[in-house]
Amino acid sequence: MCARLARVSGLTADHLRRLAREAGGDLERLCDPAVIARVDLPPAVRQSLTVPDQTALRADLDWCAASGAQVLLCIDEAYPFQLAAIRDAPAALYVLGSVQALMAPQLAMVGSRSPTPGGRSIAREFAATLARWGLTITSGLATGIDAASHEGALEAGDTIAVLGSGLDRIYPPENANLARRIRDRGALVSEFPPRTRPARQNFPRRNRIISGLALGTLVVEAAAESGSLITARWAGEQGREVFAIPGPIRSPLSRGCHKLIRDGAHLVETPAEVLPEIHFSLKNQILMTDPPGAPAAAPLDKDYEMLLDALDFEPVTLDTLAARSGLSGESIASMLLILELQGRVSPYPGGRYGRLGTDR
């Protein structure tokens, strides 16, 4: 029944929820003509529900059995609650990989398909840091910033790819190996049935799922007419936070991000600046992953020891810390957040940090 419902073109989550109410929650009665007759549905949806394409349905079932794909309906408990809350949520999702991954707190990361080397590096570094802190990184498997974000996340945590095609048609094909790695460490997701080609009109719909799954959307590099801005617009309409990384004023790939910032997106320069805006508590993540009875402050690795040695009990700036320690500014910002949560350092006005008196 799940595969039959997932193949009905034009069936929305709202339609399916109303059918479920009329059927008294009985999945097997959702396509009962008497139930269908009591729900206001478009004629094409009503026809597809009543007389399914049996050939296509058999092919779908065969593919699901062979691939291990699962079909999630919006009325299932495992359907991601973040996505369920948006207007025009998909009635069904095809999933390859971990269904549980869809429930994790997520940040969407999107951007240009032809980024600068610097933009690609920033996306990878942000994704790796945020994944290390417990956020699942969600993107669209496209070349460029999407792929860099997935790759960065895979260095330290989980990632989800949302496709604009059937899951049996990985697009772009050059990311097939990346898709296999994502399936192993997260999930591949699509609302489109198997054998659906990656048509142009599918991608704006794909983008609403990327933003809908996430607590917020971060745009790394984007031209003025970039498709990434569609994802950001969806995020805003869905009541989710939008972030953008600024760039050189003469770069065409900065224009989309700068437009978002002018329109109210959060300007971010470090991964740590994302967390408070999406109400993601790193402290809770640390507590959740620490074994019972573990000390509040875990032993530090070499880089953290170097950073603490560079800190005085008199507050100093990040530039001073970079000069003293030899660490990058982005690494220092991330490490200071961890040290602050462990009670080893404290922030001060003017972007300065100092060691706490108890950490001697």
C-alpha positions as CSV (number, residue, x, y, z in Angstrom):
1,M,0.0,0.0,0.0
2,C,2.9,2.4,0.8
3,A,4.4,2.0,-2.7
4,R,0.9,2.4,-4.3
5,L,0.3,5.7,-2.5
6,A,3.8,7.0,-3.1
7,R,3.3,6.7,-6.8
8,V,0.2,8.8,-7.0
9,S,1.2,12.0,-8.7
10,G,-0.3,15.1,-7.1
11,L,-1.2,13.4,-3.8
12,T,-0.2,15.8,-1.0
13,A,0.4,15.2,2.7
14,D,-2.8,17.0,3.4
15,H,-4.7,14.7,1.1
16,L,-3.2,11.6,2.7
17,R,-3.9,12.8,6.2
18,R,-7.6,13.4,5.3
19,L,-7.8,10.0,3.7
20,A,-6.3,8.4,6.8
21,R,-8.9,10.2,9.0
22,E,-11.8,8.9,6.8
23,A,-10.3,5.4,6.9
24,G,-10.1,5.5,10.7
25,G,-6.3,5.0,10.5
26,D,-6.6,1.7,8.7
27,L,-3.8,1.7,6.0
28,E,-5.5,-1.0,4.0
29,R,-8.7,1.2,3.5
30,L,-6.9,4.3,2.2
31,C,-7.7,3.3,-1.4
32,D,-11.2,2.1,-0.6
33,P,-13.5,3.8,-3.2
34,A,-15.9,4.6,-0.4
35,V,-13.2,6.4,1.6
36,I,-11.9,8.2,-1.5
37,A,-15.4,9.4,-2.4
38,R,-15.6,11.3,1.0
39,V,-12.4,13.3,0.5
40,D,-12.1,16.3,-1.8
41,L,-9.4,15.3,-4.3
42,P,-8.2,16.4,-7.7
43,P,-9.8,14.1,-10.4
44,A,-6.3,12.8,-11.5
45,V,-5.4,11.9,-7.9
46,R,-8.8,10.2,-7.4
47,Q,-8.3,8.2,-10.6
48,S,-4.8,7.1,-9.7
49,L,-5.9,6.0,-6.3
50,T,-8.8,4.0,-7.6
51,V,-7.0,2.5,-10.7
52,P,-3.2,2.3,-10.0
53,D,-0.7,1.6,-12.8
54,Q,0.0,-2.0,-11.9
55,T,3.0,-2.4,-14.2
56,A,4.7,0.6,-12.7
57,L,3.7,-0.5,-9.2
58,R,5.2,-4.0,-9.7
59,A,8.4,-2.4,-10.9
60,D,8.6,-0.2,-7.9
61,L,8.1,-3.1,-5.5
62,D,10.8,-5.1,-7.2
63,W,13.2,-2.2,-7.0
64,C,12.5,-1.5,-3.4
65,A,13.0,-5.2,-2.6
66,A,16.3,-5.4,-4.5
67,S,17.7,-2.1,-3.3
68,G,16.5,-2.1,0.3
69,A,14.7,1.2,-0.1
70,Q,11.9,2.1,2.3
71,V,8.8,4.1,1.7
72,L,7.7,6.5,4.4
73,L,4.2,8.0,4.4
74,C,3.5,11.3,6.1
75,I,1.2,9.4,8.5
76,D,4.0,7.1,9.7
77,E,5.6,7.7,13.1
78,A,9.0,7.5,11.4
79,Y,8.2,10.4,9.1
80,P,10.5,13.4,10.0
81,F,8.6,15.8,12.2
82,Q,10.5,18.8,10.9
83,L,9.3,18.1,7.4
84,A,5.8,17.2,8.4
85,A,5.4,20.7,9.8
86,I,5.8,22.5,6.5
87,R,3.1,23.5,4.1
88,D,3.1,21.2,1.0
89,A,5.0,18.4,2.7
90,P,5.4,15.4,0.5
91,A,2.9,12.6,1.1
92,A,5.6,10.0,0.8
93,L,9.4,9.7,0.8
94,Y,11.6,7.0,-0.6
95,V,14.7,6.4,1.6
96,L,17.9,4.5,1.0
97,G,19.9,4.2,4.2
98,S,18.9,5.2,7.7
99,V,15.3,6.3,8.2
100,Q,16.3,7.3,11.8
101,A,18.8,9.8,10.4
102,L,15.9,11.9,9.1
103,M,14.9,12.6,12.7
104,A,18.3,14.0,13.7
105,P,18.8,17.8,14.1
106,Q,19.9,19.0,10.6
107,L,21.4,22.0,8.9
108,A,21.0,22.4,5.2
109,M,24.0,23.6,3.3
110,V,23.7,24.7,-0.3
111,G,25.6,26.9,-2.9
112,S,27.0,27.2,-6.3
113,R,27.6,24.2,-8.6
114,S,30.8,26.0,-9.8
115,P,32.3,27.4,-6.6
116,T,35.7,29.0,-6.1
117,P,38.4,26.8,-4.4
118,G,37.9,28.9,-1.3
119,G,34.2,28.4,-1.3
120,R,34.5,24.7,-1.6
121,S,37.1,24.7,1.2
122,I,34.8,26.8,3.5
123,A,31.8,24.5,2.8
124,R,33.8,21.4,3.7
125,E,35.3,22.9,6.8
126,F,31.9,24.2,8.1
127,A,30.2,20.9,7.4
128,A,33.0,18.9,9.1
129,T,32.9,21.1,12.2
130,L,29.1,21.2,12.5
131,A,28.8,17.4,11.9
132,R,31.5,16.9,14.6
133,W,29.2,18.9,17.0
134,G,26.3,16.6,16.3
135,L,24.4,18.3,13.4
136,T,23.5,16.2,10.4
137,I,24.3,18.1,7.2
138,T,21.6,18.0,4.5
139,S,22.1,19.0,0.9
140,G,21.2,18.1,-2.7
141,L,24.2,16.0,-4.0
142,A,24.9,18.5,-6.7
143,T,28.4,19.2,-7.8
144,G,30.2,22.1,-6.1
145,I,29.1,23.3,-2.7
146,D,26.6,20.5,-2.1
147,A,29.2,17.8,-2.7
148,A,31.8,19.6,-0.6
149,S,29.3,19.9,2.2
150,H,28.5,16.2,2.1
151,E,32.2,15.3,2.0
152,G,33.0,17.5,4.9
153,A,30.1,16.0,7.0
154,L,31.3,12.5,6.2
155,E,34.7,13.3,7.8
156,A,33.0,13.7,11.2
157,G,29.4,12.7,11.2
158,D,26.3,12.0,9.2
159,T,24.8,13.6,6.1
160,I,21.5,13.4,4.1
161,A,21.2,13.9,0.3
162,V,17.8,14.9,-1.2
163,L,17.5,14.1,-4.9
164,G,15.5,15.6,-7.7
165,S,15.1,12.2,-9.4
166,G,14.3,8.6,-8.4
167,L,16.8,7.1,-6.1
168,D,17.7,4.5,-8.8
169,R,18.9,7.4,-11.0
170,I,21.8,9.1,-9.1
171,Y,22.3,12.6,-10.4
172,P,24.8,13.9,-11.3
173,P,26.3,10.4,-12.2
174,E,29.8,11.6,-11.2
175,N,28.6,11.7,-7.6
176,A,27.5,8.0,-7.6
177,N,30.4,7.0,-5.3
178,L,29.6,9.9,-2.9
179,A,26.0,8.8,-2.9
180,R,27.1,5.3,-1.8
181,R,29.0,6.8,1.1
182,I,26.1,8.9,2.1
183,R,23.8,5.9,2.1
184,D,26.2,4.2,4.5
185,R,26.5,7.2,6.9
186,G,23.0,8.8,6.6
187,A,20.4,8.6,3.9
188,L,19.4,9.3,0.3
189,V,15.9,10.7,0.0
190,S,13.5,11.5,-2.7
191,E,9.8,12.1,-3.1
192,F,10.0,10.9,-6.8
193,P,9.3,7.3,-7.7
194,P,11.9,5.0,-9.2
195,R,12.8,5.7,-12.8
196,T,12.0,9.4,-12.5
197,R,14.5,11.3,-14.5
198,P,16.2,14.5,-13.1
199,A,14.0,17.0,-14.9
200,R,14.5,20.7,-14.4
201,Q,11.1,21.2,-12.7
202,N,11.9,18.6,-10.1
203,F,14.7,20.6,-8.4
204,P,12.7,23.5,-6.9
205,R,10.4,20.8,-5.3
206,R,13.5,19.0,-4.1
207,N,14.8,22.2,-2.5
208,R,11.7,22.6,-0.3
209,I,12.5,19.2,1.2
210,I,16.1,20.1,1.8
211,S,15.1,23.2,3.8
212,G,12.1,21.5,5.3
213,L,14.1,18.8,6.9
214,A,16.5,21.3,8.5
215,L,16.5,23.8,11.4
216,G,18.1,26.3,9.1
217,T,19.8,26.7,5.7
218,L,23.3,28.0,5.1
219,V,24.3,29.4,1.7
220,V,28.0,29.4,1.1
221,E,28.5,30.8,-2.4
222,A,25.7,31.7,-4.8
223,A,25.2,33.9,-7.9
224,A,22.4,36.4,-8.1
225,E,20.1,33.9,-9.8
226,S,21.4,30.8,-8.1
227,G,19.0,27.9,-7.4
228,S,20.4,28.0,-3.9
229,L,18.3,31.1,-3.3
230,I,15.2,29.1,-4.0
231,T,16.2,26.8,-1.1
232,A,16.8,29.9,1.1
233,R,13.4,31.3,0.1
234,W,11.7,28.0,1.0
235,A,13.5,28.1,4.4
236,G,12.2,31.6,5.1
237,E,8.7,30.6,4.1
238,Q,8.9,27.6,6.3
239,G,9.9,29.7,9.3
240,R,13.4,28.3,9.4
241,E,16.6,30.3,9.9
242,V,18.7,31.4,6.9
243,F,22.4,32.0,7.0
244,A,24.9,33.3,4.4
245,I,28.6,33.6,4.3
246,P,29.8,36.9,2.8
247,G,32.5,37.1,0.1
248,P,34.5,39.5,-2.0
249,I,32.3,42.3,-3.3
250,R,33.6,41.9,-6.9
251,S,32.9,38.1,-7.0
252,P,29.7,37.1,-8.9
253,L,29.4,34.2,-6.4
254,S,29.1,36.7,-3.5
255,R,26.0,38.5,-4.9
256,G,23.5,35.9,-3.9
257,C,24.8,35.7,-0.3
258,H,25.0,39.4,0.0
259,K,21.4,39.7,-1.3
260,L,20.3,37.3,1.4
261,I,22.1,39.2,4.1
262,R,20.5,42.5,2.9
263,D,17.1,40.7,3.1
264,G,17.7,39.6,6.7
265,A,19.7,36.4,6.6
266,H,22.2,35.9,9.4
267,L,25.8,36.8,8.3
268,V,28.1,34.1,9.6
269,E,31.9,33.8,9.6
270,T,32.4,30.8,11.8
271,P,30.4,27.6,12.4
272,A,29.8,28.5,16.0
273,E,27.7,31.5,15.0
274,V,25.1,29.1,13.5
275,L,24.3,27.2,16.7
276,P,22.4,29.8,18.9
277,E,20.2,30.9,16.0
278,I,18.8,27.3,15.5
279,H,18.7,26.8,19.3
280,F,21.1,23.8,19.0
281,S,22.8,23.1,22.3
282,L,26.3,21.8,21.9
283,K,26.4,21.4,25.7
284,N,23.5,18.9,25.5
285,Q,25.2,17.0,22.7
286,I,28.3,16.7,24.8
287,L,26.3,15.4,27.7
288,M,24.4,13.0,25.5
289,T,27.6,11.5,24.2
290,D,29.6,11.4,27.5
291,P,29.3,8.0,29.3
292,P,27.7,8.1,32.8
293,G,30.1,9.4,35.4
294,A,32.5,10.9,32.8
295,P,34.3,14.1,34.0
296,A,32.9,17.4,32.9
297,A,36.2,18.4,31.2
298,A,37.7,15.6,29.1
299,P,41.4,15.3,28.5
300,L,42.6,17.8,25.8
301,D,44.4,16.9,22.7
302,K,47.6,18.7,21.6
303,D,45.9,21.6,19.7
304,Y,43.7,22.4,22.6
305,E,46.7,22.4,25.0
306,M,48.5,24.8,22.6
307,L,45.5,27.1,22.6
308,L,45.2,27.1,26.4
309,D,48.9,27.8,26.6
310,A,48.4,30.8,24.3
311,L,45.6,32.2,26.5
312,D,46.3,34.5,29.4
313,F,44.0,35.1,32.4
314,E,43.9,38.6,30.9
315,P,41.6,38.6,27.9
316,V,43.1,38.5,24.4
317,T,41.8,38.7,20.9
318,L,41.5,35.8,18.4
319,D,44.2,37.5,16.3
320,T,46.6,37.3,19.2
321,L,45.7,33.7,19.8
322,A,46.4,32.9,16.2
323,A,49.8,34.6,16.3
324,R,50.7,32.8,19.5
325,S,49.4,29.3,18.7
326,G,49.9,29.1,14.9
327,L,46.3,27.7,14.6
328,S,43.8,29.0,12.1
329,G,41.2,31.6,13.1
330,E,38.3,29.2,12.3
331,S,39.8,26.4,14.3
332,I,40.4,28.7,17.2
333,A,36.7,29.9,17.2
334,S,35.5,26.3,17.2
335,M,37.9,25.2,19.9
336,L,37.0,28.2,22.2
337,L,33.4,27.2,22.1
338,I,34.2,23.7,23.3
339,L,36.5,25.1,26.0
340,E,33.9,27.6,27.1
341,L,31.3,24.8,27.5
342,Q,33.9,22.8,29.5
343,G,34.3,25.8,31.9
344,R,37.9,26.4,30.9
345,V,37.6,29.8,29.2
346,S,35.3,32.8,29.2
347,P,34.3,35.3,26.6
348,Y,34.8,39.0,27.2
349,P,33.6,42.2,25.4
350,G,35.4,43.0,22.2
351,G,35.7,39.4,20.9
352,R,38.3,38.6,23.5
353,Y,38.8,35.4,25.6
354,G,40.6,34.6,28.8
355,R,41.2,31.5,30.9
356,L,39.1,31.0,33.9
357,G,40.8,31.2,37.3
358,T,39.9,27.6,38.1
359,D,41.8,26.3,35.1
360,R,45.4,26.5,36.4
